Amino acid sequence: MSVIATSPARQTRSRSTSMGLAALLVLLSTSGLAQVYKVTDDEEGVLFTDRPDAIPGGKVEEIEIRETNQSAPPPALPAASRPSSSQVQDATPTEPTVVITSPANESTIAMGPGNFAVSARVDPPLRGSETLVLLIDGQAYGPAQSGTSWFVQGALRGPHDLVVQRNARGNAAATSEPVRVYVLRPSIAR
């Protein structure tokens, strides 16, 4: 059997005791040995061993090793069934959706030049020639694009309604719910 020894000069007593005991318990749980002893010498050095006489005159404590928990493996799960090709063809495609994820509805754009970011989520992902257009107060902001984010610059002071439109073959395939933002901009008194 391997002997695990520690000394106060190398490690603190509590750490060496914990680490030594853990290592010994791992060894014992795999080797099937019956008894373990903790032997402490006059200098508070600790030794874990299967021999109580390992340190003559040392303080000997019998360590109780509990039985290792064991359980049967879980039952095997049935194999997942894949839909047949006819089932896949019969599946109804989901309607395309567009949702503005940022900014939140009724958001206020703080004092500044009127700049803010807009993000959207589309489901299912855009395919082929599909594009997105950001509409601010019903007017397209920039060209159609395949990305889902925009950076608006210089929005005028006041409330603005944002809508993202999903276009397929030049026609609107889906439109988000409107999101209202309030832009605060400093005004110059004249």
N, C-alpha and C positions, 0 to 999 in steps of 0.2 A: 504494500500500500504506500502511496505517496504521503509524505508528511508536509503539512502546511505550517510554517512558522512565521511569526511576526515579531518585531521588536519596537519598543517605544521610540527609539532613535530614528527609525525609518518612517513610521507612520503613527498617527494617533491611535490610541487603543481602540476606540469605538469603531473607527473605520477599518482597522485591520481585523478586528473581531468579526465585523459584518462581512467583509470581503472573504476572509478565510473560511468562515462558516458557510457562506454561499458556495464557494468553490468546492469545499469538502462535501456538502450535501449533493452537489451535482455529481461528483465522483462516486459517492456512495449510492445514489439512486440508480446509477448505471452498472455498478459493480456488484450490488447485492450484499454488501457487508452488513453485519448485524449491529455492531456497537461502535460509537464514536465517543471520544473523551476530549474535554477541553482541559489542558494542563497550563496553569499559570505559574511562572517562576517568581523568584524574589524581586526581580526588577520590573514586574508587571508585563513581561513578555508573554505572549499567548501562543500555544501550540495546539493544533487540532490533530488528533492521531487515533489509531485503533489500539494503541498500547498505553495503558494508564501509568506505566513505570518509565515513560519516555524521558521525563525530567525528574531525577531523584530529588525528593523533598518538595516537589511542586504541589500546588493545590490542584486536586483532580475533581472535575465535575463530569458526570455522565450526561451526554446530550441525547435527548429523545428525538429520534428521526421518525416522523410520521410517514404513513404509507402514501405513495404517490397516487394522485388522482388519475383514474383511468376510466375511459368510457368507450363504448362501441362507436365506430364511425357512423355518420348519418346515412340513411338509406339513399341509394342512387336515385337521382331525378330522371324522369323519362326524357328521352331525346325530344328536343323542340321540333315540332312539325313545321315544315315550310309550306306556304300556300302553293297550290298548283298554278300552272301558267294560266289556266282558264279563270281561276279566282283572282289573279292579279289583273287580268284584262277586264274583269267585271267590276273591279273596285272603282268607286266613284271618285274622280279627282276632287281635291279640296278646292274651294273657291279661293282665289288669291286675296290676300289681305295686306294692308299697310297700316302701321301704327306709329305715331310719333312718340318716341321714347324720351326725348329731351328737346326743349324745355318742357316742364310740366304745364298743364293748363292753368291759366290765371297767374302765370309767373310775371314778376316784375324784373325788367332789365335795369340794373342800377345806373345811376348817373354816369355818363361817359359819352363816348362817340356813337352809341347805338349799335355796337358790335355784339353778336352772340352766335353760339353754335346750335345747330338743329341736327338731331339724329333720328333715324327711323328704323323700324324692323319690318321685314317683308317675309311672308310665308305663303307658298313655298319660295325658295330662292329664285331670283330672276333667271330667266332662261333666254337663250338666244339673243334676239334683238330687243327684249323688254328693257325699258328705261324708267327712271323716276324723275319727277319734276317737282320742285318745291314751289308752291304758290303762296305769295304773301298778299293778302287782301284780294285774292282772285287773279293776280298777275304772276306770271312765271318769273322766278328769280334765277337767272342764269339758264344755260342750256340743259336739255335732258341729259341724264347721266346714269351710269350703272352702280355708282357708289351710294351709300345710305347716310351720308353726312354732308352738311353744308356749313359754311361760315358766312353769316350775314354781316355785312359792313354798312355802317351809316344809315341804319333804319331811322326814320323820322320819329319824332316825339309823338306819343299817344298809343292807343290800342291797335293791335294788328292781329289778324286771324291767319294762322299758318295751316296749310293742308299739303300733304304729299300725295301725288297722283302716280299710280303705276300705269304705264302705257305699254300696250302690246299692239304691234302693227299700226301705230299711229292713233289708236283709240284707247280711251281710259278703261283699264281692266279692273281697277280698284282705286278707291280714294279713302284716305284716312279721315277720322273724325277731326274736326277743326280744333286747334289749340290756340287759345288767346294769350297774347303776351302784351305787357304794358311797358313801353320804352320811356324811360325818364332821361331827359337831356337838359343840360343847362340852357337857359334862355338869356339873352342879353337884352336888358331894358334899354329902350331908346328914348 
